[in-house]
Amino acid sequence: MYGDTGNKLVLEAKRSVGLNSIPIYSSDLIKDVVREINDLNRDVEYLVEERSRIDENPNEAETRINECQLFVTHLSIRRNKRCLLAYEKLRSDKIVEFSWLNIDPTEASSSQPSSSVTRNDNVNPTTKNITNYTTSLDINNLNHFEQDFLKQYQDLIMEFKTNFEDIDLSGDLNPPTNIFIDVRVLKDGGEVTTEYGSFNLIKDSQFFVRKSDVERLIQQGYLEEIV
């Protein structure tokens, strides 16, 4: 039935809303929806030709049937287009979210965290409290156009920030309430070195650390703040 494929695409997009990563691009579903739109467009062309034939010998019943078929077919095309745009818009929004974290996609998908943590990683600490905020990205899950968009958008951010070197444009708009925080390790990793010493990332262990030292690890999913 027309519209079923578009509905599958919307459901897949809906499932990814609550994820903190971007799923693999559904190229097969996209192709199926585009193919359906092309089929519907050919139906429209046929119905328009039929309408011209009916107008030569007007018949009220045939005219109403033709108008109804044209109306429903046009609605199906528009709905499929809306499904495609909604899917693409959701993915582009998640790419934009990730871009502002200043995390290298290859680093974010790495199995090990950085061995050294600097004081200013230019990441927004508030995003850790947003369960569906995009904090990780596998570059292989993006299609070619999305990869180009990610690169160009990150270049724009870097160019924009060079005009305001003294301002952390990706920082938290709210001042921090605590300099030091309690954190829990969510997954095993290597040794982390900070200004106040070193500690090993062992799952379920807890530490009392300076917030600015571990913001990057929180964004990468290695740590969570205990509140």
Contacts in CASP RR format, 6 or more apart in sequence:
PFRMAT RR
TARGET T0000
AUTHOR 0000-0000-0000
METHOD contacts of the structure
MODEL  1
MYGDTGNKLVLEAKRSVGLNSIPIYSSDLIKDVVREINDLNRDVEYLVEE
RSRIDENPNEAETRINECQLFVTHLSIRRNKRCLLAYEKLRSDKIVEFSW
LNIDPTEASSSQPSSSVTRNDNVNPTTKNITNYTTSLDINNLNHFEQDFL
KQYQDLIMEFKTNFEDIDLSGDLNPPTNIFIDVRVLKDGGEVTTEYGSFN
LIKDSQFFVRKSDVERLIQQGYLEEIV
2 36 0 8 1.000
2 40 0 8 1.000
2 76 0 8 1.000
3 36 0 8 1.000
3 76 0 8 1.000
3 79 0 8 1.000
3 80 0 8 1.000
3 83 0 8 1.000
5 29 0 8 1.000
5 32 0 8 1.000
5 33 0 8 1.000
5 36 0 8 1.000
5 80 0 8 1.000
6 29 0 8 1.000
6 33 0 8 1.000
6 36 0 8 1.000
6 79 0 8 1.000
6 80 0 8 1.000
6 83 0 8 1.000
6 84 0 8 1.000
7 83 0 8 1.000
8 29 0 8 1.000
9 26 0 8 1.000
9 29 0 8 1.000
9 30 0 8 1.000
9 33 0 8 1.000
9 83 0 8 1.000
9 84 0 8 1.000
9 87 0 8 1.000
10 83 0 8 1.000
10 86 0 8 1.000
10 87 0 8 1.000
12 23 0 8 1.000
12 26 0 8 1.000
12 29 0 8 1.000
12 87 0 8 1.000
13 86 0 8 1.000
13 87 0 8 1.000
13 90 0 8 1.000
13 91 0 8 1.000
16 22 0 8 1.000
16 23 0 8 1.000
16 90 0 8 1.000
16 91 0 8 1.000
16 94 0 8 1.000
17 90 0 8 1.000
17 132 0 8 1.000
18 131 0 8 1.000
18 132 0 8 1.000
19 132 0 8 1.000
19 134 0 8 1.000
20 131 0 8 1.000
20 132 0 8 1.000
20 133 0 8 1.000
20 134 0 8 1.000
20 135 0 8 1.000
20 136 0 8 1.000
21 134 0 8 1.000
21 135 0 8 1.000
21 136 0 8 1.000
21 137 0 8 1.000
21 138 0 8 1.000
21 141 0 8 1.000
22 91 0 8 1.000
22 94 0 8 1.000
22 95 0 8 1.000
22 98 0 8 1.000
22 134 0 8 1.000
22 137 0 8 1.000
22 138 0 8 1.000
22 141 0 8 1.000
22 142 0 8 1.000
23 141 0 8 1.000
24 138 0 8 1.000
24 140 0 8 1.000
24 141 0 8 1.000
25 91 0 8 1.000
25 141 0 8 1.000
25 142 0 8 1.000
25 143 0 8 1.000
25 146 0 8 1.000
26 87 0 8 1.000
27 143 0 8 1.000
30 84 0 8 1.000
30 87 0 8 1.000
33 80 0 8 1.000
33 83 0 8 1.000
33 84 0 8 1.000
34 84 0 8 1.000
36 80 0 8 1.000
37 77 0 8 1.000
37 80 0 8 1.000
37 81 0 8 1.000
40 73 0 8 1.000
40 76 0 8 1.000
40 77 0 8 1.000
40 80 0 8 1.000
41 77 0 8 1.000
43 69 0 8 1.000
43 73 0 8 1.000
44 70 0 8 1.000
44 73 0 8 1.000
44 74 0 8 1.000
44 77 0 8 1.000
47 66 0 8 1.000
47 69 0 8 1.000
47 70 0 8 1.000
47 73 0 8 1.000
48 70 0 8 1.000
50 66 0 8 1.000
51 63 0 8 1.000
51 66 0 8 1.000
51 67 0 8 1.000
51 70 0 8 1.000
54 62 0 8 1.000
54 63 0 8 1.000
54 66 0 8 1.000
91 146 0 8 1.000
92 146 0 8 1.000
92 149 0 8 1.000
94 134 0 8 1.000
95 134 0 8 1.000
95 137 0 8 1.000
95 142 0 8 1.000
95 146 0 8 1.000
95 149 0 8 1.000
95 150 0 8 1.000
95 153 0 8 1.000
96 153 0 8 1.000
97 127 0 8 1.000
97 133 0 8 1.000
97 134 0 8 1.000
98 105 0 8 1.000
98 108 0 8 1.000
98 134 0 8 1.000
98 135 0 8 1.000
98 136 0 8 1.000
98 137 0 8 1.000
98 150 0 8 1.000
99 150 0 8 1.000
99 153 0 8 1.000
99 154 0 8 1.000
99 157 0 8 1.000
100 124 0 8 1.000
100 157 0 8 1.000
100 170 0 8 1.000
101 123 0 8 1.000
101 124 0 8 1.000
101 127 0 8 1.000
101 135 0 8 1.000
101 170 0 8 1.000
101 219 0 8 1.000
102 121 0 8 1.000
102 122 0 8 1.000
102 123 0 8 1.000
102 170 0 8 1.000
103 123 0 8 1.000
103 135 0 8 1.000
103 136 0 8 1.000
103 137 0 8 1.000
103 216 0 8 1.000
103 219 0 8 1.000
103 220 0 8 1.000
105 137 0 8 1.000
105 138 0 8 1.000
105 139 0 8 1.000
105 150 0 8 1.000
106 139 0 8 1.000
107 114 0 8 1.000
107 220 0 8 1.000
108 135 0 8 1.000
108 136 0 8 1.000
108 137 0 8 1.000
108 220 0 8 1.000
109 136 0 8 1.000
109 137 0 8 1.000
109 138 0 8 1.000
109 139 0 8 1.000
112 189 0 8 1.000
112 190 0 8 1.000
113 189 0 8 1.000
113 190 0 8 1.000
113 192 0 8 1.000
113 201 0 8 1.000
113 216 0 8 1.000
113 217 0 8 1.000
113 220 0 8 1.000
113 222 0 8 1.000
114 192 0 8 1.000
114 216 0 8 1.000
115 190 0 8 1.000
115 191 0 8 1.000
115 192 0 8 1.000
115 193 0 8 1.000
116 192 0 8 1.000
116 193 0 8 1.000
117 192 0 8 1.000
117 193 0 8 1.000
117 194 0 8 1.000
117 213 0 8 1.000
117 214 0 8 1.000
117 216 0 8 1.000
117 217 0 8 1.000
119 195 0 8 1.000
119 212 0 8 1.000
119 213 0 8 1.000
120 168 0 8 1.000
120 212 0 8 1.000
121 215 0 8 1.000
121 216 0 8 1.000
121 219 0 8 1.000
122 168 0 8 1.000
122 170 0 8 1.000
122 171 0 8 1.000
123 170 0 8 1.000
123 171 0 8 1.000
123 215 0 8 1.000
123 216 0 8 1.000
123 219 0 8 1.000
124 170 0 8 1.000
124 171 0 8 1.000
124 172 0 8 1.000
125 171 0 8 1.000
125 172 0 8 1.000
125 176 0 8 1.000
125 211 0 8 1.000
125 215 0 8 1.000
125 218 0 8 1.000
126 172 0 8 1.000
126 173 0 8 1.000
126 174 0 8 1.000
127 133 0 8 1.000
127 135 0 8 1.000
127 219 0 8 1.000
128 135 0 8 1.000
128 218 0 8 1.000
128 219 0 8 1.000
128 224 0 8 1.000
128 225 0 8 1.000
135 219 0 8 1.000
135 220 0 8 1.000
135 221 0 8 1.000
136 220 0 8 1.000
136 221 0 8 1.000
137 150 0 8 1.000
139 147 0 8 1.000
139 150 0 8 1.000
142 150 0 8 1.000
160 169 0 8 1.000
161 169 0 8 1.000
161 170 0 8 1.000
176 211 0 8 1.000
178 211 0 8 1.000
179 210 0 8 1.000
179 211 0 8 1.000
179 212 0 8 1.000
180 208 0 8 1.000
180 209 0 8 1.000
180 210 0 8 1.000
180 211 0 8 1.000
181 208 0 8 1.000
181 209 0 8 1.000
181 210 0 8 1.000
181 211 0 8 1.000
181 214 0 8 1.000
181 225 0 8 1.000
181 226 0 8 1.000
182 206 0 8 1.000
182 207 0 8 1.000
182 208 0 8 1.000
182 225 0 8 1.000
182 226 0 8 1.000
183 206 0 8 1.000
183 207 0 8 1.000
183 208 0 8 1.000
183 209 0 8 1.000
183 214 0 8 1.000
183 218 0 8 1.000
183 223 0 8 1.000
183 224 0 8 1.000
183 225 0 8 1.000
183 226 0 8 1.000
184 204 0 8 1.000
184 205 0 8 1.000
184 206 0 8 1.000
184 223 0 8 1.000
184 224 0 8 1.000
184 226 0 8 1.000
185 201 0 8 1.000
185 202 0 8 1.000
185 203 0 8 1.000
185 204 0 8 1.000
185 205 0 8 1.000
185 206 0 8 1.000
185 207 0 8 1.000
185 222 0 8 1.000
185 223 0 8 1.000
186 203 0 8 1.000
186 221 0 8 1.000
186 222 0 8 1.000
186 223 0 8 1.000
186 224 0 8 1.000
187 201 0 8 1.000
187 203 0 8 1.000
187 221 0 8 1.000
187 222 0 8 1.000
188 201 0 8 1.000
188 202 0 8 1.000
188 203 0 8 1.000
189 200 0 8 1.000
189 201 0 8 1.000
189 202 0 8 1.000
189 222 0 8 1.000
190 200 0 8 1.000
190 201 0 8 1.000
191 198 0 8 1.000
191 199 0 8 1.000
191 200 0 8 1.000
191 201 0 8 1.000
192 198 0 8 1.000
192 199 0 8 1.000
192 200 0 8 1.000
192 201 0 8 1.000
192 214 0 8 1.000
192 217 0 8 1.000
194 209 0 8 1.000
194 210 0 8 1.000
194 213 0 8 1.000
194 214 0 8 1.000
195 210 0 8 1.000
195 213 0 8 1.000
196 209 0 8 1.000
196 210 0 8 1.000
196 213 0 8 1.000
199 207 0 8 1.000
199 209 0 8 1.000
201 217 0 8 1.000
201 222 0 8 1.000
201 223 0 8 1.000
206 226 0 8 1.000
211 225 0 8 1.000
214 223 0 8 1.000
217 223 0 8 1.000
218 224 0 8 1.000
218 225 0 8 1.000
END
